[in-house]
Amino acid sequence: MRFLFFVLLTCWSWSASAAQLLIPMDQVQKNHLKAYGIAYWCLERELEVNWLLNYRGGSFSMAHTVTLEQECRIRGVSFEVIPDVRYQGIVAQISDPEVNMDLVKLEKAPKIAVYSPKTKQPWDDAVTLALTYAEIPYEVIFDDEVMDGKLPLYDWLHLHHEDFTGQFGRFYASFKDAPWYQAEVRENNETAGRYGFSKVSQLKLAVVHRIRDFVTGGGFLFAMCSATDTYDIALSAEGVDICESMYDGDPVDPQAQQKLDFNKTFAFQQFKLTRNPFEYEYSDIDATQSRGFVTEQNDLFSLFEFSAKWDPVPTMLCQNHTQVIKGFMGQTTAFRKETVKSNVLIMGESKALGEARYIHGENGKGTWTFYGGHDPEDYQHMVGEPPTDLNLHPNSPGYRLILNNILFPAAKKKKQKT
C-alpha cells in the first residue's frame, strides 16, 4: 500500500496541471545562469520548454510540477507559478504581430562537446565554467577524438583558448621554459606523429577541416578568444607555411601573406598576418593592441535588437536582461570590423571603436558563433590566475550570451520568413 501511495504521489508530482511555471529572465531573476540549467534539466527529461523571446529578458516556461518547483528552489532559481488562463494571455501578447516577441519551443537536450587538452593548462575556460555552474553536462574531446571521427556524435562544439595555426599560442617569448608549455609542445608533436603529420600545424589544419565538415553537416560551433581568429587563419593558410622555425623547425614562407585564401574562411577577410614570431598576436583581426584609450571602466559593447518573429536565430543568441555588456580582454579581444566579411551577422559591437565583439554565420546546414574575449567576468585574465567563481556572478550578462548558444541547438527549427 505504501508503495502504491508513493507511485501515485510521484505520478501526481509530474503530471501536468492547469498552471505553468515561468522562469523570468529580467532583473528579478536571482540566478540567470542556473536558470539555463533548469531549462536543460527539463529537456533531459523530455519535458516541453518554451523560450519566450524578448519577454522579460527571454524567459522560460514549462508545465508546472511539484518536482520542477523543488528543483528551482534547490538551485536558487526564481520562478512564478502562473494559472493557465493568465499564461494564455501572455502567449497572446507575444503572438501580437505588432510586438517584438516570439515563442520558440525547445525540443531536445543538445549533446555538448568542449575541445580542450586533457592535461591541465594554466588558464580556465569560460564555457566550461558556465556549463559546470549551470549544471549542464558536457564531454571533453581533443585532437584524437576529432581525428577519429567522433564529432558527429555531438550537436554542439565549443573551442576556446586554442591556436589552430600550430604556433602554440605564440607563448614562446614568455613561457618557452615553463613546464606546461614544454609539455604542450611535446604532446602536440606526439599526436601529430601518430596521425602521420610532420608538423603540428598540419595536424591542426586537419582538425580544422573536420570541424568545418561538422558545421557543414549541421553542427553548431561556438568559439571564443584565440580559437576564433586562429581557426580562420588556419583555413586561409592551407598549404602555406606561416610558422617560424621555433614552432615547426623551418622558416616561414616569405610569400605567406600573398598566398592566403580568404574564400576558405568562415568570418574574416583581408587580414594581415603578424610576422614577428615573438609577438603575442596572430594577425590584425584582433583589436587588442590597437584600442588606445580603452580601460576596464569604459570598455562596453552593445547587443543589436533583432526581430523575434522574422529573425529568431540572432534574437535567441542575444537574449539578455541588458543591451549593454561589459567588455573583457583575451588573446583575441575583439574583431576589427574591416576584417569581418560582409555576409557575417554582427550581433554585438562597440561602434565607437569600430569593433565587432559577437558575430554569427552559417556554413552549409550548420552555424557558427564567434565571441571575442576570454572571460566575461575577469577583465584581463592572466596565465596562472585562478578561475572565476561564478557564485559571485550569477546574473552575468556576458555569461548569458554563452548559455544562449548552448540552448540554441535545442530550438525547434522553423522556416525563416522571406
N, C-alpha and C positions, 0 to 999 in steps of 0.2 A: 504494500500500500504506500509506504514512504517513497519507494522508487517511482511508482506511478505518479505520485504527487510532484516529485522532482521533475519528471519528464514533462508533465503538464505545465509546471511553472516555467521551465526552460522554453517550451514552445511559446508560451504566452509572452515571455520577455522578448522574443524575436519576432513575434507576429506583428503585422502591420496594424497600426491604429489609425484613428482619424486625425492624427497630428503629424506634423513634420518637425524635424529637428533642424534648426537653422544655425549655421556657424557663421556669425558675422565676421567680416574681414576689414571693417573700418576701424576707427580709433578706439572702439570699445573692446576690441579683442585683446585679451590678456596675453595670449601666446600665438602670434600669427604662424610661427614656424611649425609648431607642433600641430596646428590645425591641418596642415597639408598631410601630416602623418595620419590623422584621423580619416581623411578622405581616402588615403591609400589603404588603410586598415579595412575600411568598408569594401573597397574594390577587391581586396584579397578574399573576402567572404561573399563575393558576388552580390553585394548589396548595391542598389542603384544610387548613384551620386549625381546631383545636378550642380553644375558650376554656373552661378548667376553672374554673368559678366557685367561689370560696371555697376552692380547693385551692392551698395555698402562695401565697396572695396574689393569686389569679387568674391562674394560669399558662397558657401556650400550649403546644400540642403539634402537631407536624407529622410526616409520614413523613420519616425520616432520609435525607438525601442528602449526598454529599461537598460539593456546591456550596452547599447551605444551611449546612452546618457552617462552611465557609470564610467565608460572608457574616457569620455571627455573630461569628467571630473578627475579621474586618476592622472590624466596628462596635463591638467590645468588649462584646458581649452574652454573659452567662453562659448555658451550656446543659448539658444532660446527655443522653447517648445511652442510651436505655433499651431493653432487649430486649423483644420483643413480649409475651412471657409476663408480664413484670413490669408492662408498661403495661396489659394487660388486668386485672390485679389492681387498678391504680389506678382504672380505669373502673368496676370492680365496687364499689370503695369509694365512689366518687362517686355511683353509682346507688342505693346503700342508702337506702331511704326514711326511715330514722332519722337520716341525715346531711344537714346543711345545705350541700349541694354540688350542682352540676349541670354537665353538659357541653353547651355550645352550639356548633354548627357555624357558622363564618363562611363566607359564600358568595361574595361578590364585593367587590372594592375600591370603596368609595364614591367618587363624584366630588365633590370638595370645592371650595366657593367661600367666599371671605372678602370680606365687604362692607367696603370701605375706599377712601378717596380715592386717586386715582392719584398725587397730588402728595405730597411729603414733609411729614410733620407732626412736631411736636416731642415725640412720645412713641412708645413701642413698643406692640406688641400681643402679649400672652402667647400667644395661639393661633398666630399666625404664627411666633413664636419656637419654640414646641413643634413645629410642623409641620416647620419648617426643620431643627431639631436632630434630629428623629426621621427625617428624610429621607422625608417623606410629601408628595407633590406636591399643589399647590392652585393655584387661579386667583383673581386679584383682580378683583372686579367692583364697580361702584358704581351710581349712580343711572341712568346711561344704559343699562346692561345690564339693570337691573331694569325700567325703563320700556319697554324694547324687547322685553320678554317672554323674556329668556334664563334666568330662574330654573329652569324645568322641565328644563334641561339638566343640572342638578346634583341630587345626592342629599342633600347636607348643606350648610347655610349657617351661617356664623358672623358675628355682629355684636359689636362691642366698644365702643370709645370714641366712640359716636355719639350725637347729640342729634336725636331724631326729632320734637321739638316745634318746631323752627325757631328756636331761641334761641341757636344757635351755641355750645353748650356752656356757656352762662352765663359766658363768659370776658370779657365786655365790661369789667367794672370793672378787671380786672388786665391785660388784653392787647389792648385796643382799638387801641393804637398799634403793636402788633407786626406786622411784615410778614406773618408766617404767618397771623395772624388776619384781616388785611385781605384776603389772597389767598383765604382760605376763604370769607369773606363774598361776595367778588366772584364766585368760581367757582360757588357755590351759587345766587346770584341769576341768573347767566347760564344755568345749567342749568334753573332754574325757568322762565325766559323761553322757552327752546327748546321746552318742553312746554306752553306756554300758561298758565302759572300766574303770578299777580301777586306771590305771596309764597313764600318758601322753605318755610314751614310747610305750605302747600298741596301742594308737591312732595313733602315728606317724608311727608305723610299718604297720598298716592298710592303711595309706595314701601312704606309700612307695610301698606297694603291688599294689595299684590301679594305681600308676604312672608306675610301671613295666608293668602292663597289658596294659596301654595306649601305651607304646612304643612297646610292643609285637604285638599289633594290628595295628601298622603302624604309630604311632605318633612320633613326633620329640621332643627330650628332650635336653635342653641346661642348664647346671648348672655351677655356679661359686662359688668361695670362699668355705665356710664350707658346702654348700649343696652338694658338690662333694663327699668328703670322708665320711661325716656322712650318706649319702644315702647308700653307700656300707656297712658301718659298721652296720647299722640297718638291712640290708638284711642278712648279715653274722651272726648276733646275734639273729635271730628269735628263740624265746623260751628260751633265755638266759638273765638273769638279769645282765646288765653291768652298772647299775646306783647305785651310793651310796645313803645313806639314806637321805641326804639333798635334793635329787632330786625326790625320789619316796617313801620315808618313811621306806625303809628296806635296809639291806646291799647288796652289790654286790655279785654275785655268785663267790666264791673263785676259781672255775674252769672255769671261763668265757673264758679266753684265749684259753684253750684247746677245748672248745666246739664250737668255731667259725666255720662256714661252708663257705669256700671260693668259693665253687661251685655255690653259690647263687648270687654272686656279679657280677656287670657289668664290673668293671675296675681293681679292686685291689685284691691282694692275699698276703698271708704270712705276713700280717702286725701284729704289736703288739699293743695292747691297752695301753693307758696311764692310769695307775692305780691311780694316785694322783688326787682326785676329785677337788682339788683347783687349779690345773694347767690348763692354758688356751690352752689346746690341747687335742685331742681325741686319736690319735694313731701316729705311726711313718710313716704313709703315707705322712704326711705333712713334708716338709723340713724347715719350718720357723726357728726352733730353732737350726738347725744344719748347718747353712750356713756360719758360721765363718766370713771370710774376706769380705763378700758381702756388698757393700754400694749402695746407690742410683746411684752413678756415674758409677759403673761397673756392675750393675745388668742388664743384657741383655739376651735375648734368640732369637734363630734363627728359622725361619719357614723352613720346608722342601719344596723342589720343587718337585711336582708330575707331572706325565704325564697327560696333559689335555685330550688327546684323549683316554687314557687307564684307567685313574683314575680320572674321572670328579668330584667325590664327594669330596675327600680331596683337589682337585685343587680349587673348588668353595670356600671351607671353608678357604683356605689360600690366597685368592686374596688380594693383597696389593700393595702399591707403594714402599715398602721396605721389605727386607727379615729379617732385624734385628729390634726387638721390645724392647722397654724399659720395664724392669721388674717392678713389683709392688707387694706390700705385701697384705696380707689378713689374716684372721684367718687360712685359708688354702692357702698358698702362691704358693707352687709348690709340685709336686709329686715325691717322691724318686723312681727312676727307678726300684729299686729292688722289689718294691711292685706292679708294673704295670704288668698285665697279658701279656703273650707273644702274644696273638691274638689281643691286643689293638693296634690301629694305633697311633703312636706318630707323631703329626704334627708340634709341636714346642718344642724345648728343649734348655737347657743350658748344652752343652756337658761337659764342664769343671767341672761343679758342680754335674753332674750325675742326673739332674733334668728334668722331663718332665713338660711342662707348659700348653700344649694344646693337648688333646687326643680325640680320636673318636672311636666309635664301633657300632656294630649292635646288636639288640636283637629282634628276631622274624622278623616281617615285618618292624620294625621301627629302628631308630638310636638315639644315644645319643652322646653328645659332652661335655667334661668337660674342663673348662678353669680356671687355678689357679689364685688366687689373687682377690682383692675386687674392685679396681677402676684403670683402666689403666692410668689415668692422675693425680692420687693422690697417691704418693708412699707408704705412710703409713697412711691411713685414720683412724682416731681415733674416738671413740664413742663420739658423740655430736658435731663433726665438721660439718660445712655447706656443702651442696652438691657441687660437681664440676660444674663450669659454662662452658658448652661445647661451648659457644660462643668464649671462649678463646682457644679452641682446635678443630677447625673444620676439621683438617686434621689428627687427631689422628690415627696412625696405630693400636694401641691396641684396640680402639673402633671399628675400621673397622672389626676386627675379630668377634665381637659381631654381627654386622649388616650383615656380610656374612651368619651367621647362621639363621638370621631372613628371608632372601630371599631364602635360600636353599630349604625349602619345596615347593616353587613355581616352581622349575625346573621340566621340562618335564622329566619323567623317561625314560631312555634308557637302553637297555641291556648292561651289563658290558661285555667287551671283555675277552675272555678266551684263 
